[in-house]
Amino acid sequence: MVPLKGGRRSRRPPVQTADLEHGEEAPRSGPGGAAAAGPVDRRAARASGQRRARRDQILRAAERVFAEKGFHAASISDVIDAAGISRGTFYLYFDSKRVIFSELLDSLVQKLAACVRPVDLTEGAPSPLQQLRANVTCALRVVAANQNLMGVLYRSGQGVDPDADQQVAAFTTSVISLIRRALRRGQELGVVRSLDDELVAPFIFGGVKEIVFQGLQSGHFSKRDVGPMVDEVLRYSMQGFLRT
């Protein structure tokens, strides 16, 4: 009980020891009354970091296995062996290889989405063409840095595995939606001509996808190839192939 002015007393709720695990300490008040970081907080942060690292280890191993064997042929046992973990550890993090594939593709879509930045028309900003080039360069660098996963997409043929078909279709739809939004935004800003984005977006996606997959198949696709590739793609997109 803490005495207050006027003789009143303030009740502080007691620490419920049942809520603390064995060996843990009750939170201590720091400056301003905030709970100070103690051994429990540090242990929790360390454990959380270890879980994230283990989860990423499994994802990276699965990505390598899927790229080597294809999603359909790869088994959970292959992933477990590649990650160097027990079966029980695998199921602590993932229910199936389909869940892993979905998470890998979602992560790739998020990285690509981060590359699509709105065109800035304020004074002093780079030209729309320079900004467009930066967006496309960023996207192709993401692809170059995720060649294993792109290889999985290339090898996942339609009709081979319904789960893979569904995941690849969802990935394709997400990327085409990103392109459509970028085209519509360009039209609103007056830097993209009037066009049918529902038709043009899949055309752009299909063309770039084939360039990437051909490069992956031949082994020539790397980060150093991105610059010339971006320039040629943009020239074709803006000028076509006829002399004007």
C-alpha positions in Angstrom: 0.0 0.0 0.0 1.4 3.4 -1.0 0.4 6.4 1.2 -1.2 9.4 -0.7 -2.0 12.9 0.3 -5.0 13.1 2.6 -4.4 9.8 4.2 -5.8 7.7 1.2 -3.8 4.7 0.1 -3.4 3.4 -3.4 -3.6 -0.4 -4.1 -1.0 -1.8 -6.4 -2.1 -5.1 -8.0 0.1 -7.9 -6.7 2.3 -9.8 -9.2 0.6 -13.0 -10.2 3.5 -15.5 -9.7 1.4 -18.2 -11.5 1.7 -16.1 -14.7 5.5 -16.3 -14.6 7.4 -19.3 -15.9 9.9 -21.0 -13.7 13.0 -18.9 -13.3 11.5 -15.7 -14.8 11.5 -12.4 -12.9 8.6 -10.0 -12.5 8.9 -6.8 -14.6 10.8 -4.0 -12.9 9.8 -0.4 -13.3 12.2 1.7 -15.3 12.3 5.5 -15.9 8.8 6.9 -16.2 7.2 3.7 -14.8 7.9 1.6 -17.9 8.9 -2.0 -17.4 12.6 -2.3 -17.7 14.0 -5.0 -20.1 15.2 -7.9 -18.0 16.5 -11.4 -18.5 13.1 -12.6 -19.6 12.8 -10.0 -22.3 16.3 -10.8 -23.6 15.7 -14.5 -23.6 12.4 -14.1 -25.4 14.0 -11.9 -28.1 16.8 -14.4 -28.5 14.4 -17.3 -28.9 12.3 -15.3 -31.4 15.4 -14.6 -33.5 16.4 -18.3 -33.4 12.9 -19.3 -34.6 13.0 -16.8 -37.4 16.5 -18.1 -38.4 15.3 -21.7 -38.4 12.2 -20.8 -40.4 14.3 -19.0 -43.0 16.7 -22.0 -43.1 13.8 -24.3 -44.0 12.5 -21.9 -46.7 16.0 -21.6 -48.3 16.5 -25.3 -48.3 13.0 -25.9 -49.8 13.7 -23.3 -52.5 16.9 -25.2 -53.5 15.2 -28.5 -53.5 12.2 -27.3 -55.5 14.5 -25.7 -58.1 16.5 -28.9 -58.4 13.7 -31.4 -58.5 10.6 -29.4 -59.3 7.8 -28.8 -56.9 5.9 -32.0 -57.9 8.9 -34.4 -57.5 10.3 -32.8 -54.4 9.2 -34.4 -51.1 9.1 -33.1 -47.5 11.9 -35.7 -46.7 14.1 -34.0 -49.4 13.5 -30.6 -47.7 14.2 -32.0 -44.3 17.5 -33.6 -45.5 18.6 -30.4 -47.3 17.8 -28.3 -44.2 19.6 -30.8 -41.8 16.6 -30.9 -39.4 14.3 -33.5 -37.9 10.9 -34.2 -39.2 9.4 -32.9 -35.9 11.2 -29.6 -36.3 9.9 -29.3 -39.9 6.3 -29.6 -38.7 6.8 -27.1 -36.0 7.1 -24.5 -38.7 5.2 -25.8 -41.8 2.2 -28.1 -42.4 3.2 -29.1 -46.0 5.4 -28.2 -48.9 2.4 -26.4 -50.5 2.5 -23.9 -47.5 6.3 -23.4 -48.1 5.8 -22.8 -51.8 3.0 -20.3 -51.1 5.2 -18.4 -48.6 8.1 -18.3 -51.0 5.9 -16.8 -53.8 4.2 -14.3 -51.5 7.6 -13.1 -50.4 8.7 -12.7 -54.1 5.5 -10.7 -54.9 6.1 -8.4 -51.9 9.7 -7.7 -53.1 8.5 -7.0 -56.6 5.7 -4.7 -55.3 8.3 -2.7 -53.4 10.0 -2.0 -56.7 6.9 -0.4 -58.3 7.1 3.2 -57.0 4.7 5.9 -58.1 6.1 8.4 -60.7 7.0 11.6 -59.0 6.3 14.7 -61.1 7.4 17.3 -58.6 10.0 19.9 -59.6 13.5 18.5 -59.4 12.5 14.8 -59.6 14.1 12.5 -62.2 12.3 12.3 -65.5 9.4 9.7 -65.7 11.5 7.6 -68.0 14.4 7.5 -65.5 11.9 6.6 -62.7 10.4 3.9 -64.9 13.9 2.5 -65.7 14.6 2.4 -61.9 11.4 0.5 -61.3 12.1 -2.1 -64.0 15.8 -2.4 -63.0 14.8 -3.0 -59.4 12.3 -5.7 -60.4 14.8 -7.5 -62.6 17.4 -7.4 -59.8 14.9 -9.0 -57.5 14.5 -11.8 -60.1 18.2 -12.1 -60.5 18.6 -12.5 -56.8 15.9 -15.2 -56.7 16.9 -17.4 -59.5 16.2 -20.7 -57.7 12.6 -19.7 -57.1 12.2 -18.4 -60.7 13.5 -21.8 -61.8 10.7 -23.4 -59.8 8.1 -21.3 -61.6 9.7 -22.2 -65.0 9.6 -25.9 -64.2 6.1 -26.0 -62.8 4.2 -26.9 -65.9 0.5 -26.7 -66.0 -1.3 -29.9 -65.2 1.6 -31.6 -63.5 0.5 -30.7 -59.9 -2.8 -29.0 -59.0 -1.2 -27.4 -55.9 1.7 -25.9 -58.0 -0.8 -24.8 -60.7 -2.8 -22.9 -58.2 0.2 -21.2 -56.6 1.8 -20.2 -59.9 -1.6 -18.9 -61.1 -1.9 -16.8 -58.0 1.6 -15.4 -58.4 0.9 -14.5 -62.1 -2.3 -12.8 -61.2 -0.6 -10.7 -58.5 2.2 -9.5 -60.7 -0.1 -8.7 -63.6 -2.2 -6.7 -61.1 0.9 -4.7 -60.1 1.5 -3.9 -63.8 -2.1 -2.9 -64.4 -2.0 -0.5 -61.4 1.2 1.0 -62.7 -0.2 1.6 -66.1 -3.4 3.2 -64.8 -1.4 5.4 -62.5 0.7 6.5 -65.5 -2.4 7.3 -67.4 -3.7 9.4 -64.5 -0.4 11.3 -64.6 -0.5 11.8 -68.3 2.7 9.9 -69.0 1.1 6.7 -70.4 -1.1 6.8 -73.5 -4.6 5.6 -73.6 -4.6 1.8 -73.7 -6.3 -1.4 -72.6 -4.4 -2.3 -69.4 -6.3 -5.6 -69.2 -4.7 -6.6 -72.5 -1.3 -4.8 -72.3 -0.4 -5.9 -68.7 -0.3 -9.7 -69.5 1.6 -8.9 -72.7 4.3 -7.1 -70.7 4.4 -9.8 -68.1 4.6 -12.6 -70.6 7.4 -10.9 -72.6 9.6 -10.2 -69.6 8.9 -13.6 -68.1 10.1 -15.3 -71.3 13.3 -13.2 -71.4 14.0 -14.2 -67.8 13.3 -17.9 -68.2 15.3 -18.1 -71.4 18.2 -16.5 -69.5 17.8 -18.9 -66.6 17.7 -21.9 -69.0 20.9 -20.8 -70.8 22.6 -19.8 -67.5 23.3 -16.2 -68.8 20.9 -14.3 -66.6 22.8 -12.4 -63.9 22.8 -9.0 -62.2 25.3 -7.6 -64.7 22.9 -8.4 -67.6 20.1 -6.3 -66.1 21.1 -2.9 -67.4 21.2 -3.7 -71.1 18.1 -5.8 -70.8 16.1 -3.0 -69.2 17.2 -0.5 -71.9 16.1 -2.8 -74.7 12.8 -3.7 -73.0 12.0 0.0 -72.5 13.0 0.9 -76.1 10.8 -1.8 -77.5 7.9 -0.8 -75.2 8.0 2.8 -76.2 9.1 2.6 -79.9 8.3 -0.9 -81.1 10.5 -2.3 -83.8 9.6 -0.1 -86.8 11.6 2.9 -87.9 9.8 6.1 -87.4 
